[in-house]
Amino acid sequence: MTSGDKGPTGADVDWDARAAAFDEEPDHGLRDPGVRRAWAGRLTGWLPRRAGDVLDLGCGTGSLSLLAAEQGHHVTGVDRSPAMVGLARAKAAGQAGRDVVFLVGDAALPPVGERRFDVVLVRHVLWALPDPGRALRHWRRLLRPGGRFVLVEGVWGTAGPVGIPADRLTALLSPLAGEVRVERLSGDALLWGKEVHDERYAVVARV
């Protein structure tokens, strides 16, 4: 969900309590036009050119979900925090015509039944899960043939760094995907609204 939390995982974070201030981070709320354009440009490169079904897991307040919907995709956002989902739904209500729905549920086991998707989109969530490999294997079953993972992750902090390094994530994905590409993001200050010096990256993996 967020890149600023310390601790081995995000399981003990009260995300409902953090919902009201969540969008104050530039890369969460995407309120700055430059930051918003930067993320929109990245999504254009990561998502299919044709309209597809996108599952945004750990969607928070729905900023990326709505960007994907603006680009013509059919988006389902899932977050375990009812407060986050409430804010996401309010945003969607203010942007009539977007093909997006938000559900309360566990990102590791999203409540989507037998539905299948063209993209599983996840930003800053895998680091917070107790068993990322298990989550990835489950998400793989939610993808249609030819679908793709778009995973934005990193390692944050110096004294007690948290996160998931790119080499670990690519190793977890290698049995699940035929093509895995890592895109380094630390050097793009526009994405974060500031200069960053830690490890931030995206992995696009086709299955």
C-alpha positions in Angstrom: 0.0 0.0 0.0 2.5 2.6 1.1 6.2 3.0 0.7 6.9 4.7 4.0 6.1 2.1 6.6 8.7 0.5 8.7 8.6 -3.1 10.0 9.0 -6.6 8.4 5.5 -6.5 6.8 2.5 -4.2 6.7 0.2 -6.7 8.4 0.2 -4.8 11.7 -0.6 -1.4 10.1 -4.0 0.0 10.7 -4.8 1.1 7.2 -8.3 2.3 8.1 -6.6 4.8 10.5 -4.2 5.9 7.7 -6.8 6.3 5.0 -7.7 9.9 5.6 -4.0 11.0 5.1 -3.0 8.4 2.5 -3.4 10.6 -0.5 -1.1 13.3 0.9 1.9 11.3 -0.5 2.4 12.5 -4.1 2.5 9.0 -5.5 -0.7 8.0 -3.7 -3.1 10.8 -4.3 -1.6 11.8 -7.7 -2.9 15.3 -7.1 0.1 17.0 -8.7 -0.5 17.1 -12.5 3.2 16.2 -13.2 3.1 13.2 -10.9 -0.2 12.1 -12.4 1.1 12.4 -16.0 4.2 10.4 -15.0 2.1 7.5 -13.6 -0.3 7.6 -16.6 2.7 7.4 -19.0 4.1 4.4 -17.1 0.7 2.6 -17.1 0.4 3.1 -20.8 3.6 1.2 -21.3 2.7 -1.5 -18.8 -0.9 -2.3 -19.7 -2.2 -3.8 -22.9 -2.9 -1.4 -25.7 -6.4 -2.8 -26.2 -9.0 -2.4 -23.4 -8.7 -5.3 -20.9 -9.8 -6.5 -17.5 -7.5 -5.2 -14.8 -7.4 -6.4 -11.2 -5.8 -3.8 -9.0 -4.9 -5.5 -5.7 -4.2 -3.5 -2.6 -5.7 -0.6 -4.5 -5.8 1.8 -1.6 -7.8 4.9 -2.5 -8.0 3.9 -6.1 -5.7 6.3 -7.8 -4.1 3.8 -10.1 -7.4 2.0 -10.7 -8.9 5.2 -11.9 -5.9 6.0 -14.1 -6.2 2.6 -15.8 -10.0 3.1 -16.2 -9.3 6.5 -17.9 -7.2 4.6 -20.4 -10.2 2.5 -21.3 -9.6 -0.6 -19.2 -12.3 -2.4 -17.1 -10.9 -2.2 -13.6 -11.7 -4.1 -10.4 -9.9 -2.7 -7.3 -9.6 -4.7 -4.1 -8.4 -3.5 -0.7 -8.8 -5.0 2.8 -9.5 -1.5 4.3 -13.1 -0.4 4.2 -12.0 3.2 4.7 -9.7 3.0 1.7 -12.4 1.5 -0.4 -14.8 4.1 0.7 -12.5 6.9 -0.5 -11.9 5.0 -3.8 -15.6 4.7 -4.4 -16.1 8.4 -3.7 -13.4 9.3 -6.2 -15.1 7.0 -8.8 -18.4 8.7 -8.1 -16.8 12.0 -9.0 -15.6 10.6 -12.3 -18.7 9.4 -14.0 -18.3 7.0 -16.8 -15.2 5.2 -15.6 -15.5 1.4 -15.8 -14.3 0.7 -12.3 -15.6 -1.1 -9.2 -14.0 -1.3 -5.7 -14.4 -4.3 -3.4 -13.4 -4.8 0.2 -11.3 -8.0 0.5 -7.9 -9.6 1.1 -5.5 -8.8 -1.7 -3.8 -12.2 -1.3 -7.2 -13.9 -1.9 -9.3 -11.4 -3.7 -13.1 -11.9 -3.7 -13.6 -12.2 -7.4 -14.9 -15.8 -7.7 -14.2 -17.5 -11.0 -13.5 -14.2 -12.9 -10.3 -14.0 -14.9 -8.3 -11.0 -15.9 -5.8 -9.7 -18.5 -3.7 -7.9 -15.9 -3.0 -8.3 -12.2 -1.8 -4.8 -11.1 -0.1 -4.5 -7.7 1.7 -1.5 -6.2 3.6 -1.7 -2.9 1.6 -4.7 -1.6 3.8 -7.8 -1.9 6.3 -6.6 0.7 3.4 -6.4 3.2 2.3 -10.0 2.7 3.6 -12.8 4.9 4.0 -15.2 1.9 4.5 -13.3 -1.4 5.2 -16.5 -3.3 1.9 -18.0 -2.3 0.0 -14.9 -3.3 1.7 -14.8 -6.7 0.8 -18.4 -7.4 -2.9 -17.6 -6.5 -2.9 -14.5 -8.7 -1.4 -16.5 -11.6 -4.6 -18.6 -11.6 -6.6 -15.4 -11.9 -4.9 -14.4 -15.2 -6.1 -15.4 -18.6 -3.7 -17.1 -21.0 -1.4 -14.3 -22.3 -2.2 -12.1 -19.3 0.4 -10.2 -17.4 1.5 -9.2 -13.9 2.4 -5.5 -13.4 4.1 -5.3 -10.0 5.5 -2.1 -8.6 7.7 -2.7 -5.5 10.9 -1.7 -3.8 13.0 -1.6 -0.7 12.6 1.4 1.6 14.5 2.8 4.6 18.1 2.5 5.7 18.3 1.6 9.4 15.6 -1.1 9.1 14.8 -1.5 5.4 11.6 -3.1 4.4 10.4 -4.3 1.0 11.1 -6.9 -1.5 14.2 -6.7 -3.7 13.8 -7.0 -7.5 16.0 -10.1 -7.7 13.9 -11.9 -5.1 10.6 -11.0 -6.9 11.9 -12.1 -10.3 13.0 -15.4 -8.7 9.5 -15.9 -7.3 8.0 -15.1 -10.8 10.3 -17.3 -12.9 8.2 -20.5 -12.5 5.0 -18.6 -13.2 5.9 -16.4 -16.2 7.6 -16.9 -19.5 8.8 -13.3 -19.9 9.9 -11.1 -17.0 11.1 -7.5 -17.4 12.4 -5.2 -14.7 12.0 -1.5 -15.1 14.0 0.6 -12.6 12.0 3.6 -11.2 14.2 5.2 -8.6 15.7 7.7 -11.0 12.3 9.1 -12.1 11.6 11.8 -9.5 8.3 12.7 -11.2 6.8 9.4 -10.1 7.4 10.1 -6.5 7.2 13.9 -6.4 10.7 14.1 -5.1 14.2 12.6 -5.5 14.5 9.1 -4.1 17.7 7.0 -3.5 16.3 3.6 -2.5 15.3 0.7 -4.7 12.1 1.2 -6.6 11.1 -0.8 -9.7 8.3 -2.4 -11.7 8.2 -5.9 -13.0 6.1 -6.7 -16.0 5.7 -10.5 -16.4 3.7 -12.2 -19.2 2.3 -15.7 -18.5 
